[in-house]
Amino acid sequence: MQQTIARATIGLTFILALLLGITCDAGSSGGSDDDDDSSSGGGSDAGSGGATDAGSDGGNGGTGSGSGGDAVEPSFGSGSHFDSVMAMFDYVNGQRTSYQPHDRYKGFPFGGGSYHTNVTWPITFTWSAAAAATAQAEANAVAAGGTPSGSETDSNPGANHLFIAGLNTADYMVTAQESAGAFSTDQCTLCNSNPFMRMAVFYHDPGGDGPVLTELGIGAAAVGADTWWVLKFE
């Protein structure tokens, strides 16, 4: 009898131990699955979908502002007559207004062009940010040692030459270097004392030989005390 009871006790103990082991495995497995779900489903999804996406957006935003920040702004030599591209813009419009009664000029200055009275371009231009961006890129390239786009004009004695690109097209552009302290002198490239500047800008009008351009953007880049200016019409 005692042996039977002992055997029964041992059997019950074995069954209880087995049941407890199954319960612990189930609890352990369940806890592990919960952690995995939380980690991959909650943590990872939130990490990749929330933190990473937000991080990517933030990174892109940073890159965008970084690109904007890295974009070279207009710069002016210490000897420039102007301290902003808008000052040059106003100067050009002012000169065109002053020369409104004058015959228009079409073609390359002193290079087969001619005077005429068929006014097709506006006397004054409106500002174009897109054209200014193109002009600034050209100014930066030239200031860094690049060759200006277009064909080179002659000039007054002692004055720098103009470079004219895209004549009678929608890409008309005039580039010139302003020497320090030369403004309002006979050596001024950008002034009305320079007939090449007058023909190319101040009373320039293709008279129907090219598209009607109504907007202007300007770029400027300093080289020491001098300044490279680019006028881009569109």
DRENPA-3360 file (N, C-alpha, C; in nm, 2 decimals, always signed):
BEGIN
1 = MQQTIARA = +0.08/-0.12/+0.00/+0.00/+0.00/+0.00/+0.09/+0.13/+0.00 ~ +0.18/+0.13/+0.09/+0.27/+0.24/+0.09/+0.35/+0.26/-0.04 ~ +0.39/+0.15/-0.10/+0.46/+0.16/-0.23/+0.37/+0.22/-0.33 ~ +0.24/+0.18/-0.33/+0.14/+0.23/-0.43/+0.12/+0.38/-0.41 ~ +0.11/+0.42/-0.28/+0.09/+0.57/-0.26/+0.22/+0.65/-0.30 ~ +0.33/+0.59/-0.28/+0.46/+0.66/-0.31/+0.47/+0.67/-0.46 ~ +0.43/+0.56/-0.53/+0.44/+0.57/-0.68/+0.34/+0.67/-0.73 ~ +0.22/+0.68/-0.67/+0.12/+0.77/-0.71/+0.17/+0.92/-0.69;
9 = TIGLTFIL = +0.23/+0.93/-0.57/+0.29/+1.07/-0.54/+0.39/+1.11/-0.64 ~ +0.48/+1.01/-0.67/+0.58/+1.04/-0.77/+0.52/+1.08/-0.91 ~ +0.42/+1.00/-0.94/+0.35/+1.03/-1.07/+0.29/+1.17/-1.07 ~ +0.22/+1.20/-0.97/+0.16/+1.33/-0.96/+0.26/+1.44/-0.96 ~ +0.37/+1.42/-0.89/+0.48/+1.52/-0.89/+0.53/+1.54/-1.03 ~ +0.55/+1.43/-1.11/+0.60/+1.44/-1.24/+0.51/+1.51/-1.33 ~ +0.38/+1.48/-1.32/+0.28/+1.55/-1.40/+0.27/+1.70/-1.37 ~ +0.28/+1.73/-1.24/+0.28/+1.88/-1.20/+0.40/+1.95/-1.26;
17 = ALLLGITC = +0.52/+1.88/-1.25/+0.64/+1.94/-1.30/+0.63/+1.96/-1.45 ~ +0.57/+1.86/-1.52/+0.56/+1.87/-1.66/+0.46/+1.99/-1.70 ~ +0.35/+2.00/-1.63/+0.26/+2.11/-1.65/+0.32/+2.24/-1.63 ~ +0.39/+2.25/-1.52/+0.46/+2.38/-1.49/+0.56/+2.42/-1.59 ~ +0.63/+2.32/-1.65/+0.73/+2.34/-1.75/+0.66/+2.39/-1.88 ~ +0.55/+2.33/-1.91/+0.47/+2.38/-2.03/+0.43/+2.52/-2.02 ~ +0.38/+2.55/-1.90/+0.33/+2.69/-1.87/+0.44/+2.79/-1.88 ~ +0.55/+2.76/-1.82/+0.67/+2.85/-1.83/+0.71/+2.87/-1.97;
25 = DAGSSGGS = +0.72/+2.76/-2.05/+0.75/+2.78/-2.19/+0.66/+2.87/-2.27 ~ +0.53/+2.84/-2.24/+0.43/+2.92/-2.31/+0.44/+3.07/-2.27 ~ +0.46/+3.10/-2.14/+0.48/+3.24/-2.10/+0.60/+3.30/-2.15 ~ +0.71/+3.22/-2.16/+0.83/+3.27/-2.21/+0.82/+3.30/-2.36 ~ +0.76/+3.21/-2.43/+0.74/+3.23/-2.58/+0.65/+3.35/-2.60 ~ +0.54/+3.36/-2.53/+0.45/+3.47/-2.55/+0.52/+3.60/-2.52 ~ +0.60/+3.61/-2.41/+0.67/+3.73/-2.38/+0.77/+3.77/-2.49 ~ +0.83/+3.67/-2.54/+0.93/+3.69/-2.64/+0.86/+3.74/-2.77;
33 = DDDDDSSS = +0.75/+3.69/-2.81/+0.68/+3.73/-2.93/+0.63/+3.87/-2.91 ~ +0.58/+3.91/-2.78/+0.54/+4.04/-2.76/+0.65/+4.14/-2.78 ~ +0.77/+4.10/-2.72/+0.88/+4.19/-2.74/+0.92/+4.21/-2.88 ~ +0.92/+4.09/-2.96/+0.95/+4.10/-3.10/+0.85/+4.19/-3.17 ~ +0.72/+4.17/-3.15/+0.62/+4.26/-3.21/+0.64/+4.40/-3.18 ~ +0.67/+4.42/-3.05/+0.69/+4.56/-3.01/+0.82/+4.62/-3.07 ~ +0.92/+4.54/-3.08/+1.04/+4.59/-3.14/+1.03/+4.61/-3.29 ~ +0.98/+4.50/-3.36/+0.98/+4.52/-3.50/+0.85/+4.59/-3.55;
41 = GGGSDAGS = +0.74/+4.56/-3.48/+0.62/+4.62/-3.53/+0.61/+4.76/-3.47 ~ +0.63/+4.78/-3.34/+0.62/+4.91/-3.28/+0.74/+4.99/-3.30 ~ +0.85/+4.93/-3.23/+0.98/+5.01/-3.23/+1.03/+5.03/-3.37 ~ +1.05/+4.92/-3.45/+1.11/+4.93/-3.58/+1.02/+5.01/-3.68 ~ +0.89/+4.98/-3.68/+0.81/+5.05/-3.77/+0.80/+5.20/-3.74 ~ +0.79/+5.22/-3.60/+0.79/+5.36/-3.56/+0.93/+5.42/-3.59 ~ +1.03/+5.33/-3.57/+1.17/+5.38/-3.60/+1.19/+5.41/-3.75 ~ +1.15/+5.32/-3.83/+1.17/+5.34/-3.98/+1.06/+5.43/-4.03;
49 = GGATDAGS = +0.94/+5.41/-3.99/+0.83/+5.50/-4.05/+0.83/+5.63/-3.98 ~ +0.85/+5.64/-3.85/+0.84/+5.77/-3.78/+0.98/+5.84/-3.78 ~ +1.07/+5.78/-3.70/+1.19/+5.85/-3.68/+1.27/+5.86/-3.81 ~ +1.28/+5.75/-3.88/+1.36/+5.75/-4.00/+1.30/+5.84/-4.11 ~ +1.17/+5.83/-4.13/+1.10/+5.91/-4.23/+1.12/+6.06/-4.19 ~ +1.09/+6.08/-4.06/+1.11/+6.22/-4.01/+1.25/+6.27/-4.03 ~ +1.34/+6.17/-4.01/+1.48/+6.21/-4.02/+1.51/+6.24/-4.17 ~ +1.46/+6.15/-4.26/+1.48/+6.18/-4.40/+1.43/+6.31/-4.45;
57 = DGGNGGTG = +1.30/+6.34/-4.40/+1.24/+6.47/-4.44/+1.33/+6.58/-4.38 ~ +1.37/+6.56/-4.26/+1.46/+6.67/-4.20/+1.59/+6.68/-4.27 ~ +1.64/+6.56/-4.31/+1.77/+6.56/-4.39/+1.75/+6.63/-4.52 ~ +1.64/+6.60/-4.59/+1.61/+6.67/-4.72/+1.60/+6.82/-4.70 ~ +1.53/+6.85/-4.59/+1.51/+6.99/-4.56/+1.64/+7.06/-4.54 ~ +1.73/+6.99/-4.47/+1.86/+7.04/-4.44/+1.94/+7.06/-4.57 ~ +1.93/+6.96/-4.66/+2.00/+6.96/-4.79/+1.95/+7.08/-4.87 ~ +1.81/+7.10/-4.87/+1.76/+7.21/-4.95/+1.81/+7.34/-4.90;
65 = SGSGGDAV = +1.80/+7.36/-4.77/+1.85/+7.49/-4.72/+2.00/+7.50/-4.74 ~ +2.07/+7.38/-4.73/+2.21/+7.38/-4.75/+2.24/+7.42/-4.89 ~ +2.16/+7.37/-4.99/+2.19/+7.41/-5.13/+2.17/+7.55/-5.15 ~ +2.06/+7.60/-5.08/+2.03/+7.74/-5.09/+2.14/+7.82/-5.03 ~ +2.19/+7.77/-4.91/+2.30/+7.84/-4.85/+2.43/+7.84/-4.93 ~ +2.45/+7.72/-5.00/+2.57/+7.71/-5.07/+2.57/+7.79/-5.20 ~ +2.45/+7.82/-5.25/+2.44/+7.89/-5.38/+2.51/+8.03/-5.36 ~ +2.60/+8.06/-5.45/+2.67/+8.19/-5.43/+2.58/+8.31/-5.46;
73 = EPSFGSGS = +2.58/+8.40/-5.37/+2.51/+8.52/-5.38/+2.59/+8.62/-5.46 ~ +2.52/+8.72/-5.51/+2.60/+8.83/-5.58/+2.70/+8.89/-5.49 ~ +2.82/+8.92/-5.54/+2.92/+8.99/-5.46/+2.98/+9.11/-5.54 ~ +3.03/+9.20/-5.47/+3.07/+9.33/-5.54/+3.21/+9.37/-5.49 ~ +3.29/+9.40/-5.59/+3.43/+9.45/-5.56/+3.42/+9.58/-5.48 ~ +3.53/+9.60/-5.41/+3.53/+9.72/-5.32/+3.53/+9.85/-5.40 ~ +3.57/+9.84/-5.53/+3.56/+9.96/-5.62/+3.44/+9.97/-5.70 ~ +3.34/+9.89/-5.68/+3.22/+9.90/-5.76/+3.13/+10.02/-5.72;
81 = HFDSVMAM = +3.07/+10.07/-5.83/+2.98/+10.19/-5.81/+2.85/+10.14/-5.74 ~ +2.82/+10.01/-5.75/+2.69/+9.96/-5.71/+2.71/+9.86/-5.59 ~ +2.61/+9.85/-5.50/+2.62/+9.75/-5.39/+2.51/+9.65/-5.40 ~ +2.44/+9.64/-5.51/+2.33/+9.54/-5.52/+2.30/+9.52/-5.67 ~ +2.25/+9.41/-5.70/+2.20/+9.39/-5.84/+2.08/+9.47/-5.87 ~ +2.00/+9.50/-5.77/+1.88/+9.58/-5.80/+1.92/+9.73/-5.83 ~ +2.03/+9.77/-5.77/+2.08/+9.91/-5.81/+2.12/+9.91/-5.95 ~ +2.18/+9.80/-6.00/+2.22/+9.80/-6.14/+2.09/+9.79/-6.23;
89 = FDYVNGQR = +2.00/+9.71/-6.18/+1.87/+9.70/-6.25/+1.80/+9.83/-6.27 ~ +1.80/+9.91/-6.16/+1.73/+10.04/-6.17/+1.81/+10.13/-6.26 ~ +1.95/+10.12/-6.26/+2.03/+10.20/-6.34/+2.00/+10.17/-6.49 ~ +1.99/+10.04/-6.53/+1.96/+10.01/-6.67/+1.83/+10.06/-6.71 ~ +1.73/+10.04/-6.63/+1.60/+10.10/-6.66/+1.60/+10.25/-6.67 ~ +1.67/+10.31/-6.58/+1.68/+10.46/-6.59/+1.75/+10.51/-6.72 ~ +1.85/+10.44/-6.76/+1.92/+10.48/-6.88/+1.83/+10.45/-7.00 ~ +1.76/+10.34/-7.00/+1.66/+10.32/-7.11/+1.55/+10.42/-7.12;
97 = TSYQPHDR = +1.51/+10.47/-7.00/+1.41/+10.57/-7.00/+1.47/+10.70/-7.05 ~ +1.59/+10.73/-7.02/+1.65/+10.86/-7.06/+1.67/+10.85/-7.21 ~ +1.70/+10.73/-7.27/+1.72/+10.72/-7.41/+1.59/+10.69/-7.49 ~ +1.48/+10.70/-7.43/+1.35/+10.67/-7.50/+1.34/+10.74/-7.63 ~ +1.37/+10.87/-7.63/+1.35/+10.95/-7.76/+1.45/+10.90/-7.87 ~ +1.55/+10.83/-7.83/+1.66/+10.79/-7.93/+1.61/+10.68/-8.02 ~ +1.67/+10.68/-8.14/+1.64/+10.56/-8.23/+1.69/+10.44/-8.16 ~ +1.62/+10.33/-8.19/+1.66/+10.20/-8.14/+1.78/+10.15/-8.23;
105 = YKGFPFGG = +1.86/+10.05/-8.16/+1.97/+9.99/-8.24/+1.95/+9.84/-8.24 ~ +1.97/+9.78/-8.35/+1.96/+9.63/-8.36/+2.09/+9.58/-8.42 ~ +2.12/+9.45/-8.37/+2.24/+9.39/-8.42/+2.36/+9.41/-8.33 ~ +2.47/+9.36/-8.37/+2.60/+9.37/-8.29/+2.65/+9.51/-8.30 ~ +2.69/+9.57/-8.19/+2.74/+9.71/-8.19/+2.86/+9.73/-8.28 ~ +2.85/+9.82/-8.37/+2.95/+9.85/-8.47/+2.99/+9.73/-8.55 ~ +2.89/+9.64/-8.57/+2.92/+9.51/-8.64/+2.82/+9.47/-8.73 ~ +2.77/+9.56/-8.81/+2.67/+9.53/-8.91/+2.53/+9.56/-8.87;
113 = GSYHTNVT = +2.51/+9.62/-8.75/+2.38/+9.65/-8.70/+2.33/+9.78/-8.76 ~ +2.22/+9.83/-8.71/+2.16/+9.96/-8.77/+2.06/+10.02/-8.68 ~ +2.05/+10.15/-8.69/+1.95/+10.22/-8.62/+1.81/+10.21/-8.68 ~ +1.70/+10.22/-8.61/+1.57/+10.20/-8.66/+1.47/+10.26/-8.56 ~ +1.34/+10.27/-8.60/+1.24/+10.33/-8.52/+1.13/+10.23/-8.49 ~ +1.15/+10.10/-8.52/+1.05/+10.00/-8.50/+1.06/+9.95/-8.35 ~ +1.00/+10.01/-8.26/+1.01/+9.98/-8.12/+0.93/+9.85/-8.09 ~ +1.00/+9.74/-8.05/+0.93/+9.62/-8.01/+0.95/+9.58/-7.86;
121 = WPITFTWS = +1.06/+9.62/-7.81/+1.09/+9.59/-7.67/+1.04/+9.70/-7.58 ~ +1.00/+9.67/-7.45/+0.96/+9.77/-7.36/+1.08/+9.87/-7.33 ~ +1.05/+9.99/-7.29/+1.15/+10.08/-7.25/+1.22/+10.03/-7.12 ~ +1.14/+9.99/-7.03/+1.19/+9.93/-6.90/+1.15/+9.79/-6.89 ~ +1.24/+9.71/-6.82/+1.22/+9.57/-6.80/+1.16/+9.54/-6.66 ~ +1.10/+9.42/-6.65/+1.06/+9.37/-6.52/+1.16/+9.27/-6.47 ~ +1.17/+9.26/-6.34/+1.28/+9.17/-6.28/+1.24/+9.02/-6.30 ~ +1.34/+8.94/-6.34/+1.32/+8.80/-6.35/+1.42/+8.73/-6.26;
129 = AAAAATAQ = +1.37/+8.65/-6.16/+1.45/+8.58/-6.07/+1.52/+8.46/-6.15 ~ +1.45/+8.40/-6.24/+1.51/+8.29/-6.32/+1.62/+8.34/-6.40 ~ +1.61/+8.46/-6.47/+1.71/+8.51/-6.55/+1.83/+8.56/-6.46 ~ +1.80/+8.60/-6.34/+1.90/+8.64/-6.24/+1.99/+8.52/-6.20 ~ +1.92/+8.41/-6.19/+2.00/+8.29/-6.15/+2.09/+8.24/-6.26 ~ +2.05/+8.25/-6.38/+2.13/+8.22/-6.50/+2.25/+8.32/-6.51 ~ +2.22/+8.45/-6.48/+2.32/+8.55/-6.49/+2.42/+8.53/-6.38 ~ +2.38/+8.50/-6.26/+2.47/+8.48/-6.15/+2.56/+8.36/-6.17;
137 = AEANAVAA = +2.51/+8.25/-6.23/+2.59/+8.14/-6.26/+2.70/+8.18/-6.36 ~ +2.67/+8.26/-6.46/+2.76/+8.31/-6.56/+2.87/+8.40/-6.49 ~ +2.82/+8.49/-6.40/+2.91/+8.58/-6.33/+3.01/+8.50/-6.25 ~ +2.96/+8.40/-6.18/+3.05/+8.32/-6.09/+3.15/+8.25/-6.18 ~ +3.11/+8.19/-6.29/+3.20/+8.12/-6.38/+3.31/+8.21/-6.43 ~ +3.28/+8.33/-6.47/+3.37/+8.42/-6.53/+3.47/+8.47/-6.42 ~ +3.41/+8.50/-6.31/+3.50/+8.55/-6.19/+3.60/+8.44/-6.15 ~ +3.56/+8.31/-6.17/+3.65/+8.20/-6.14/+3.76/+8.18/-6.25;
145 = GGTPSGSE = +3.75/+8.26/-6.35/+3.85/+8.24/-6.46/+3.80/+8.19/-6.59 ~ +3.67/+8.17/-6.60/+3.61/+8.12/-6.72/+3.60/+8.23/-6.83 ~ +3.59/+8.19/-6.95/+3.57/+8.28/-7.06/+3.43/+8.33/-7.07 ~ +3.40/+8.45/-7.08/+3.26/+8.50/-7.09/+3.19/+8.44/-7.22 ~ +3.06/+8.41/-7.21/+2.99/+8.36/-7.32/+2.97/+8.47/-7.43 ~ +2.97/+8.43/-7.55/+2.94/+8.53/-7.66/+3.06/+8.58/-7.73 ~ +3.03/+8.69/-7.81/+3.14/+8.75/-7.89/+3.18/+8.88/-7.82 ~ +3.30/+8.91/-7.84/+3.36/+9.03/-7.77/+3.35/+9.15/-7.86;
153 = TDSNPGAN = +3.31/+9.26/-7.80/+3.30/+9.39/-7.87/+3.44/+9.47/-7.86 ~ +3.44/+9.58/-7.92/+3.55/+9.67/-7.90/+3.51/+9.76/-7.78 ~ +3.58/+9.87/-7.76/+3.54/+9.96/-7.65/+3.61/+10.09/-7.67 ~ +3.57/+10.18/-7.58/+3.64/+10.31/-7.57/+3.79/+10.28/-7.53 ~ +3.88/+10.37/-7.56/+4.02/+10.35/-7.51/+4.02/+10.34/-7.36 ~ +4.08/+10.23/-7.31/+4.10/+10.21/-7.17/+3.99/+10.14/-7.10 ~ +3.87/+10.12/-7.17/+3.76/+10.06/-7.11/+3.76/+9.91/-7.14 ~ +3.70/+9.83/-7.06/+3.69/+9.69/-7.08/+3.58/+9.66/-7.19;
161 = HLFIAGLN = +3.60/+9.55/-7.26/+3.51/+9.51/-7.36/+3.38/+9.45/-7.31 ~ +3.27/+9.45/-7.39/+3.15/+9.38/-7.36/+3.16/+9.24/-7.43 ~ +3.08/+9.15/-7.38/+3.07/+9.02/-7.44/+2.92/+9.00/-7.46 ~ +2.88/+8.97/-7.58/+2.73/+8.96/-7.62/+2.70/+8.82/-7.67 ~ +2.61/+8.76/-7.60/+2.57/+8.62/-7.64/+2.42/+8.62/-7.67 ~ +2.38/+8.53/-7.76/+2.23/+8.51/-7.79/+2.17/+8.62/-7.86 ~ +2.24/+8.69/-7.94/+2.18/+8.81/-8.02/+2.06/+8.76/-8.10 ~ +1.95/+8.84/-8.08/+1.83/+8.81/-8.16/+1.77/+8.67/-8.12;
169 = TADYMVTA = +1.79/+8.63/-8.00/+1.73/+8.51/-7.94/+1.68/+8.53/-7.80 ~ +1.61/+8.43/-7.75/+1.55/+8.45/-7.61/+1.66/+8.43/-7.51 ~ +1.79/+8.41/-7.55/+1.90/+8.39/-7.45/+1.99/+8.51/-7.46 ~ +1.94/+8.63/-7.49/+2.03/+8.75/-7.50/+2.09/+8.78/-7.37 ~ +2.23/+8.80/-7.37/+2.30/+8.82/-7.25/+2.42/+8.91/-7.28 ~ +2.44/+9.00/-7.19/+2.56/+9.09/-7.20/+2.64/+9.08/-7.07 ~ +2.77/+9.06/-7.09/+2.86/+9.05/-6.98/+2.97/+9.15/-6.99 ~ +3.01/+9.21/-6.87/+3.12/+9.31/-6.87/+3.18/+9.32/-6.74;
177 = QESAGAFS = +3.31/+9.36/-6.74/+3.38/+9.37/-6.61/+3.39/+9.52/-6.58 ~ +3.34/+9.55/-6.46/+3.35/+9.69/-6.41/+3.48/+9.71/-6.33 ~ +3.57/+9.79/-6.38/+3.70/+9.82/-6.32/+3.67/+9.91/-6.20 ~ +3.75/+9.89/-6.10/+3.74/+9.97/-5.97/+3.76/+10.12/-6.00 ~ +3.66/+10.20/-5.96/+3.67/+10.34/-5.97/+3.66/+10.40/-6.11 ~ +3.62/+10.31/-6.21/+3.61/+10.36/-6.35/+3.47/+10.42/-6.38 ~ +3.37/+10.40/-6.29/+3.24/+10.44/-6.33/+3.23/+10.59/-6.34 ~ +3.16/+10.64/-6.44/+3.14/+10.78/-6.47/+3.27/+10.84/-6.52;
185 = TDQCTLCN = +3.36/+10.76/-6.57/+3.48/+10.81/-6.64/+3.48/+10.77/-6.79 ~ +3.57/+10.81/-6.87/+3.57/+10.77/-7.01/+3.61/+10.62/-7.02 ~ +3.66/+10.56/-6.91/+3.70/+10.42/-6.91/+3.59/+10.33/-6.86 ~ +3.47/+10.39/-6.84/+3.36/+10.31/-6.78/+3.30/+10.23/-6.89 ~ +3.29/+10.09/-6.87/+3.23/+10.00/-6.96/+3.08/+10.00/-6.96 ~ +3.03/+10.02/-6.84/+2.88/+10.01/-6.82/+2.81/+10.14/-6.83 ~ +2.88/+10.25/-6.85/+2.82/+10.38/-6.85/+2.77/+10.42/-6.99 ~ +2.69/+10.53/-7.00/+2.64/+10.58/-7.13/+2.75/+10.65/-7.21;
193 = SNPFMRMA = +2.87/+10.67/-7.15/+2.98/+10.72/-7.23/+3.04/+10.61/-7.32 ~ +3.00/+10.49/-7.30/+3.05/+10.38/-7.38/+2.94/+10.35/-7.49 ~ +2.96/+10.38/-7.62/+2.86/+10.36/-7.72/+2.83/+10.21/-7.74 ~ +2.92/+10.12/-7.71/+2.89/+9.98/-7.72/+2.78/+9.94/-7.62 ~ +2.79/+10.00/-7.50/+2.69/+9.97/-7.39/+2.55/+10.03/-7.44 ~ +2.56/+10.15/-7.49/+2.43/+10.21/-7.54/+2.36/+10.12/-7.64 ~ +2.44/+10.08/-7.74/+2.38/+10.00/-7.85/+2.34/+9.86/-7.80 ~ +2.41/+9.80/-7.71/+2.38/+9.67/-7.66/+2.27/+9.66/-7.56;
201 = VFYHDPGG = +2.25/+9.77/-7.49/+2.16/+9.77/-7.37/+2.06/+9.89/-7.37 ~ +2.12/+10.01/-7.37/+2.04/+10.13/-7.33/+1.94/+10.16/-7.44 ~ +1.96/+10.14/-7.56/+1.86/+10.16/-7.66/+1.86/+10.04/-7.76 ~ +1.89/+9.93/-7.71/+1.89/+9.81/-7.79/+1.74/+9.76/-7.81 ~ +1.71/+9.72/-7.94/+1.58/+9.66/-7.97/+1.59/+9.60/-8.11 ~ +1.57/+9.46/-8.11/+1.59/+9.39/-8.24/+1.49/+9.44/-8.35 ~ +1.39/+9.51/-8.31/+1.30/+9.57/-8.41/+1.23/+9.46/-8.50 ~ +1.20/+9.35/-8.43/+1.13/+9.24/-8.50/+1.22/+9.13/-8.56;
209 = DGPVLTEL = +1.35/+9.15/-8.55/+1.45/+9.05/-8.59/+1.46/+8.94/-8.49 ~ +1.41/+8.96/-8.37/+1.42/+8.85/-8.27/+1.30/+8.86/-8.18 ~ +1.29/+8.77/-8.08/+1.18/+8.77/-7.99/+1.17/+8.90/-7.91 ~ +1.05/+8.93/-7.86/+1.03/+9.04/-7.77/+1.06/+9.00/-7.63 ~ +1.17/+9.06/-7.57/+1.21/+9.02/-7.44/+1.17/+9.14/-7.35 ~ +1.10/+9.10/-7.24/+1.04/+9.20/-7.15/+1.10/+9.19/-7.00 ~ +1.18/+9.09/-6.97/+1.23/+9.08/-6.84/+1.39/+9.08/-6.84 ~ +1.44/+9.11/-6.72/+1.58/+9.12/-6.70/+1.62/+9.06/-6.56;
217 = GIGAAAVG = +1.73/+8.98/-6.56/+1.79/+8.94/-6.44/+1.94/+8.97/-6.44 ~ +2.00/+9.00/-6.33/+2.14/+9.04/-6.32/+2.21/+8.96/-6.22 ~ +2.34/+8.93/-6.26/+2.43/+8.86/-6.16/+2.55/+8.95/-6.15 ~ +2.62/+8.93/-6.04/+2.75/+9.01/-6.01/+2.84/+8.92/-5.93 ~ +2.97/+8.93/-5.96/+3.07/+8.85/-5.89/+3.20/+8.93/-5.88 ~ +3.25/+8.95/-5.76/+3.37/+9.03/-5.73/+3.49/+8.95/-5.77 ~ +3.59/+9.03/-5.82/+3.73/+8.98/-5.84/+3.82/+9.09/-5.79 ~ +3.86/+9.07/-5.66/+3.93/+9.18/-5.60/+3.84/+9.30/-5.59;
225 = ADTWWVLK = +3.89/+9.42/-5.64/+3.81/+9.54/-5.63/+3.72/+9.55/-5.75 ~ +3.74/+9.47/-5.85/+3.66/+9.48/-5.97/+3.53/+9.39/-5.96 ~ +3.44/+9.40/-6.05/+3.31/+9.33/-6.05/+3.27/+9.28/-6.19 ~ +3.24/+9.15/-6.20/+3.19/+9.11/-6.33/+3.04/+9.12/-6.32 ~ +2.98/+9.18/-6.42/+2.83/+9.19/-6.43/+2.78/+9.11/-6.55 ~ +2.66/+9.05/-6.53/+2.60/+8.98/-6.64/+2.45/+9.02/-6.64 ~ +2.41/+9.07/-6.75/+2.27/+9.11/-6.77/+2.20/+9.00/-6.86 ~ +2.10/+8.93/-6.81/+2.03/+8.82/-6.89/+1.89/+8.87/-6.91;
233 = FE = +1.86/+8.88/-7.04/+1.72/+8.92/-7.08/+1.64/+8.80/-7.12 ~ +1.51/+8.81/-7.10/+1.42/+8.70/-7.14/+1.28/+8.75/-7.16;
% end
